[in-house]
C-alpha cells in the first residue's frame, strides 16, 4: 500500500511541476552537443567583422570612403546597406555600421532560426523529443532550453564582435557594443519567429523554410521603407533588421530601438506557447498534404529523392544569391564613373586600383564572383552534410532495407549537392551580368562570365566533396567542412593584406583558379580541382561502405 502511495505522490508531484521543468538540464545538453557548431559561428562572425574593419581602415583612404558614401546614397546602396547615416563624414566606423549591420544581423538571424528549429521541431521529427518527454520534463522545457542557449550564444557573439571592433581600431566603445548587441537582439526575434513556425509547420524543413521566408520578408520591408524617405520611413520599423540599423551607431547613438526586440520576442514566445498546446507532438497546425498513390518520375532513383528533399533549399539559395548579385551588378555604371574621377585626382587610389578603371571593374567583379562561389560552396556543404543526418535519424537504414546500395544512395546525395552548388553559381553570375548590362556596362561579355563560372565552379565543388569525404570516413568531424570554407575565405581576403606565404595561400581551392575576367585562360587549375573533388567524393563512398552505420 505504501508503495502505491509513493507512486501516486510522485505522479502528483510530476503533474504539479512547472511546464519548464528540466529546461536547465536540456540547455546543458544543447551546449555540449552544439559546442563545436557554436564555436564555428562565433569564429566566423569574428573573422567577418575583423576583415571588414581592417579593410576599411587599411585599404580605403578619405577619398575612397567618400566614394563609398556616394554609392550608399544610391537606391542600390540603400537596398544593399541601410538607411545611410553619417554619409557627409564617412569614417571607417560609420562605414562599418552602414554597410555591415544588415549582413551581421542577417547572418545571426539564420543562426537563430536554424538553432531553434534544430532543437525543437527537428527533435520531434527524429523521435528524440518523445524520449525526452517520457522523463519528468515540462511541456515547454525544450523550447525554453533552445531559446536560453540561443540568447547566451548571441550575447557571447556580441561581446566577441564588439571586442574585435575595438581591437581593430574602433574609437567609440559604446557604439561598438550597441551595434553588436542590436544585431544579436534582432536575431533573437527571428529565433522567436522560428519557434512559432515550429508549431505551425508539419516538419522541421517546413519550419526552417517559413523562418527564412520571414527573414527575407523583413529584409525586403526594410529596404522598401528606407527607399521611401531619407533615414527610413514608418514602413522600415516593421522589420527587426531596421531596429538594429536605427540605433545610428558611430553617428548619433541611441539605445532605445534595441528595447523593441525583447518586447517583440516576448510576444512571439507567448504566441508559440499558446500554439504548442493546440497540436500533437510531432505534428504541426498545418496538416500535411496527402501523397500520391504512385510515385512520379521525380521519385524514381536516389538522386531524384535527394533532389526532392533539397529542392526548397536549392531554389531559395539560387533566388537569394541571384537577387543580391543582380543588385550589385546595377551599381557598376555609377561605380566606374566615380572611380575613374577619383583615380584621376587621387594618387593613392591610382596606386591602389591602377590608372585603368577597367582593371578596377574587373577586380570588383572578381570579388562578387568569389562571393557567389562561396554561396554555392555553402549550399553544397549543407546538402552533403544532410546525408549524415539521414544516417543519425535512422531513416537511412529503412531506405537501405530496400534494393538500394550505400554507394548508389551516397552518390545520389553528392550528385545533388554538386549540381545545386553549380546552379547557384551559374544563376548568380548570370544575374551579375544582367545587372551590369542594365547599368550600361557591356564589358566583360557573357562568355567571360561563363569562363569564371567554370573556374570557380571547380573550386566550389571541392567543399561539398570534402564534406562527403568526412561523412564517409570521419562522420564526427563532418562539420570541419565549414571550417575549410571559412579558412579559404580568410586566405583569399586576408592573404594579400598580411602577405601570407604562397604555400599557405595555395591551400585555398579558390587560389588555384585563373584570374577572373582575364584575357588568358588556363584550364590546368580547374582540371586539377575537379580531380581533387572526384578523389574526395570517391573516398567518401569507400569510407561509408567500409564502416558501420551511425558510427563515428
N, C-alpha and C positions, 0 to 999 in steps of 0.2 A: 504493500500500500504506500509506504514511504517512497519507494522508487517511482511509482506512478505520480505521486505528488510532486516529487522533484522535477520530473519531466514536464509536468503541467506548469510548474513555476518557471522553468527555463523557457518553455514556449511562450508564456505570458511576457517574460522579460524581453524576448526577441521581438514580439509583436509591439511592445511598447517602445522599442528602440527607435531612434531618430531615423528618418529616411537617409541621413548622411552617415550612418554607422558604417565603419570600415573605410571611409574615404582616405584617411591618413595612410593606412596600410596600402591601399591601391596606389596612392600617389608615390610612395616609396618604390613600389614595384615598377611604375612607369618610368621613374628616373633611372632605375637600374637597367631596365630593358632598353631605354632610348638614350642612354648616356652618350654613346658614340654619335648618334644622329644629332643630338643637341650640340655636341662639340663641333661637328662639321658645320652646322648652321651658324653658330657663333663665330667660328673662324672665317666662314665665307663672308658674312656681313662685315666683320672687322677688316678683311682684305679689301673688300669693295670700298669701304669708307677711307681706308688708308691710301689706296690707289687714287681715288678721286681727289682727295685732299692734297696729296703730294703733287699730282699732275697740275692742279690749278695753281699751285704756288711755284712750281719749277719750270713749267713749260710755257705758261701764259704770262706775259707782262701786261702793263696797264692798257696798252693799245689793243692787245688781243682780247683782254677782258671786256673792253668797250665794244669790240666786235661781237662778242658773245651776248652782251646786253642787247644789242640791236636785234640779234636773232631771237632773243627771248620776247621781244615786243611783237613779233610776227604771230599770226594765228597758229602756225605750226609749232613755234616755240612755246606758245601758251599751252597747246594740247600736250606737247611732249614734256613740258616742265611744270609750270604753275602760273598763278596769277601775276607774278612779277612784282616784287618789292625791292626797293633799293637799286633800281636799274640805272639811276643817274650817277651813282657812285658804286660801281660794280667791283667790289673787292673779292678776293678768293672766298672769304667766309660767306658773303652774300650769294655768290655763285653756287657754293655748296648747298645752301638752303634752298635756293630757287630751283636748281636742276637735280638735286639729289633726293629731296624729301619724297617725291612721288615714287621713285624707284625703290627706296628703302622701305617705305610703308607698304607698297605692293608686294615686295618680296616677303616681308614679315606676315602679311595677310595670307599669302599662300602657305607659309609655315603654320600659322594658326589654324587655318581650315583643315589642312591635312592632319595635324596633330589631334584635333578634336574628333574628327571622323574616324581616325585610326583607333582611338581608344574608346569609342562609343559604338557607332554603328557597325564598323568593321569587326569589332569583337563579338557582336551579336551574330553577324553573318558566319563567322568562323566557329561559333559554338563556345567560345571562351567565356562570354558573358553568362551563359546558362550555368556553367560550372561555378563561376564566381558567385552568382546569386543563390546557389544552393547552400552557401555558407551564410552566417549571420551578417549579411551585407545589406545596407539600406538601398531602396529603390533608386535614389538619386546619387548614390555614392560614386559610381563610375563617372558620371558627368562632372561631379564636383572635383574628383581627382584629376580629370583631364583639364578642366579649367584652372585648377590650382597650379598644376605643374606648368601649364602654358603661361600663366601670369609670372611665375618665378623665372621661366626661361626668357620671356620678353624683357623682364626687368634686368636680368643679367646682360642680355644683348645690348640694352640701352646703356648700361654702365660701361660696357666694353667699347661701344661705339663712341660715346662721349669722351672716354679716355683716349681713343685713337685720334679724335679731332684735336684734342688739346696737345697730344704728343706730336702731331704733325703741323702745328703752328696756329691753331685757332686761338684767338685772344680773348674771347668772351666765354667764360666757363658756363655762365648761366644759360646762354643761348645754346651752347653745345649740348648741355644736359636736357634743356627743354625740347630741342629738336628730336633727339633720340627718344625721349620719353613720350613725346607726342606721336611719333611713328609707332612705338610699341603699343600705346593706348589705342590708336586707330586699328592696329592689327588685332587687338583683343576683341574689338567689336565684331570683326569678321569671324573670330573664333566662336563668339556667341551666336552669330548668324549660322555658322556651320552646325551648332548644336540644335538649332531649330530645324535646319534642313535634315538632320539625322532622324528627327521624329516624323518628318513628312515623307521622305523618300523611302522606297521599298528596298533599297540596297545601299551599301557603302559607296559604290561607284556613283549612284544617282545622287546621294547626299553631297559628295565632293563636287560633282558636276554643278549642282544647284549653287553650292557655295562659291565656286569660281565664277559662275554666271553673275552672282550678286557682286562680286569684286569687279568684274568687267563693267557692270552697270554703274557702279559707283565711280569708276574712272571716267566713263562717258558723261555722267551727270556733272562731275566736277569740271571737266573740260568745257561742256556746254555752258555751264554757269560762268566760268571765268572768261569765256569769249563774249558774253553779253555786256560786261562792264569791266572797266579797269579795276583791278584788285579783287574781282569776283563779284557775283550778284547773289541774290537770295537763293537762287537755284543751287549755287555751289554748296551752300550749307546743308543741303540734303545728303551730301556724301561724306562719310567718315574720313575719306582721304583729304578733303578740304580742311577738316579740323586741324590736321597736322600742319598744313601749309599756312593756315591763317594765324598761327602764333607769331609770324613775322620774325623768325629767328635771325639774329645778327643785324636786324634793321630797326625794328620797333617792337621789342619783345613784349608779348602779353601772354599770360599763363592761362587765362580763363577758358579758352577753347578746349584745352585738354580735359576740363571737367565734363564736357559733353560725352566723352567716350564712356566713362564708368556709368553714367546715367543711362545711356542707350544700352550698354551691355547688361545692366541690371534688369531693364525691361525685357530684353530678349531672353535672358535666362529664366525669368518668371514665365514667359510665354512657353519656352521649351519644357519647363516643369509641368505646366498645365497640359500640354500636348502629350507628354510622356504617360500621363495617367489615362489616356484615351486610346492607347494602342497596345497590342500584344508584343511581348519580347520577340525580336527578330522580324517584326512586320512594321510597315510604315502606314501612315494615314492614307497615302495614295496607293490604291491597290495595283498589283502587278497586272500587266496585260496578259491574257491567256495566249499560250504559244500555239503554233501551228500543229496540226496533226502529223504532218510530214515535213521533214527538214527541206528547206530550199537549197538552191545551189550555193548560197553563201555559207552553208554549214557543212559542206562536203569536203572534209580534209582538215588536218591540224592547222594549216596556215589560215584557212578560211575561218576556223573557230577563233584563232588568235586575233585575226583582223576584226571580227565581230566584237570581241571583248574590248579591243583598244580603239575602235573607230572613233569614239567620242573624244578621247584624249588627243588622238592624232588630228582630228578635224579642228578641235579647239586651238591646238598649238599652231596649226597651219594658218588659221584665220587671224589669230592674235599676232603672230610674228609678221605675217604679210601686211597687216594694217600698220604696225609700227615702222616697218621698212618703207612702206609707201609714203607715210608721213615724213620720214626722214629724207626720202628722195625729193619731195616737193621743196625742200629747203635748199637744194643745190643751186638754183638760179640766183637767189639773193646772196647766198654764201660765197659763190665765186666772185661776184661783183665786189662785195665788201672786202674779201681777202686780197683781190687784185689792187684795190686802192690802198689798203694797209701795207702790203708788201712794197708798193712803190714809194711810200713815205716813211717806212719804219725799217731801219737796218736790222734790228733784232729779228723781226718777223721774216725778213729776207733770208737771213741765215737759217732760220728755223724751217721755213716752208720752201725755200728756194725762190728764185725770181720768176719762175714759170708757174702761173696759177693752176695750170693743168696738172702739175705734179701734186699740188695740194689736193686738187679734186680727186685724183686717183688714190691718194693716201687716205682721204676721208672715206671714199667708197670702200677701200680695203678694210678699214676698221668696221664699217657697217656690215660688210660681208663676213668678217670674223665673228661679230655678234650673232649673225644668222646661223653660222656654223655651230656656235656654242648652243643656241637654242635647239638645233637639230640633234646635236650630240646628247643634250639633256633628255630630250624625248626618247631617244634610242636607249639610254641607260634605264629610264623609268620603265619602259616596256620590257626590256630584258630582265630587269630585277623582278618583274611581276611573276616570272616563272618560279622564282624561289617561294613566293607567297602561295602559289598554287600547290607547291610541294608541302609547305608547312601546314596548310589548311587541311590536307588530306584529300583534296579534290583530284590531285594527280593520280593517286592510287586508284580511284574509281575509273578514271579515264584509261589508265593502263590495264585495267582488267578486261578491256575490250581489245580487239586485234590491232593495237597501236603500240609500236615500239618507242622506247625512250628517245632514241636518236631522231626518229621521224617527228615526234612531238616537239623536241627541243629545237630542231631545225626549223620547224614552222614558226615557233616563237621568235627565233633570231631573224628569220626572213622578214617578219612583220616589223620587228624593231629597226632593221636596216632600211626597209622600204619607207617606213614612217619618217625616219630621220632624213632621208633623201627628199621626200616630199616636202618637208618643212623648209629645207634649204632651197629647193627649186622654186617653191612658191614665194619665198621671201626675196630672193634675188630678182625674180620676175617683177614683183611688186616694187622693188627698189628701182629697177629700170623704168617701170611705168611712171613712178613718181617723179624721177628725174626728167623723163620725157614731157610730163605735164608742166614742169617748170621751164621747159625750153632747152634742156641740156640733152643734146643728141649724142654726144660722145661721153664714154665709150659706147659702141654699138651693142646690140643684144648678143652677138656672138661672143664678145668679150665676157659678158656676164655668164654665158654658158660655160666658157673655159674655167672661170672662177668656181662655178658650181661643181665641175668635175674635180678640181683641185681640192677644194675644201670638203667636198663630199667624201673623198677617200680618207681625209683626216678625221672627219666626224664619225665614220664607220668604225674607227679603232676603239672608240669608247664603249658602244654597246657590245662590241666583240670582247672587250676587256671584262665587262660586267658578266657576259655569258661564260667566259673562262673561269671567273671567280665563282659563279654559281655552280659550275660543274666540278671544279677542283677544290675550292675552299669556300663553301657557302657562307660561313660566318663572317668572312671578310668581303662579302659581295659589295657592301657599302663603300669600299675603297675606290670603286669606280668613280663615285662622286668626287672623292679627294683627287683622283687623277685629272678629272676635268678642271677642277679648281686650280690645281697646280699648273696645268697647261696655260690657263688664262693669266695666272700670275707671272709665268715666264714670258708670255707674249707681251704683256703690258709693262711689267717692272724690269724685264731683262735689259732693254735698251737704256732705261733710266739709271740702273745700278751697274751697268757694264758687266752683266753676267757672262762667264766664260762660254765659249761656243759649245763645248762639250755638254755643259749643263742645259743651255738653251735648246740643244738638239733633242732633249728628252721630250719636248712637246711635239705631238704629231703635227700641229699647225706650222711648226718651224720647217717641216720638210716639204712644204708645197711651194710651187713657183710664186714669185711676187705677183700679187693680184693686179690685173689690168695692165700688166707689162706687155710690150710688143712681142717679146720672145716667150716661148712656152716650152718647158722641159717636162716631158711625161715620166721621167725616171722616178721622181719623188712620189707622185701619186701612185704609180705602179707598185713601188716598194710598200707604201702604206696599205694598199689593198692586200698585198701579200701578208703583211703583219696582221691585218684584221682577219683574213682567212685562217691563219695559223691559230690565232686566239680562239676563233669560233670552233675550229676542229678540236682544240684542247678542251673546250667546254663540253663538247659532245662525248669525247673519250672519257673525261672525268665523271660525267653523270652516269655513263654506262658502267663504270668501274666501282662506284660507291653505292652504299645503301641509301634508300630514300630517307629524308628527314635527318640525315647525319650531317655533321659539320666538320 
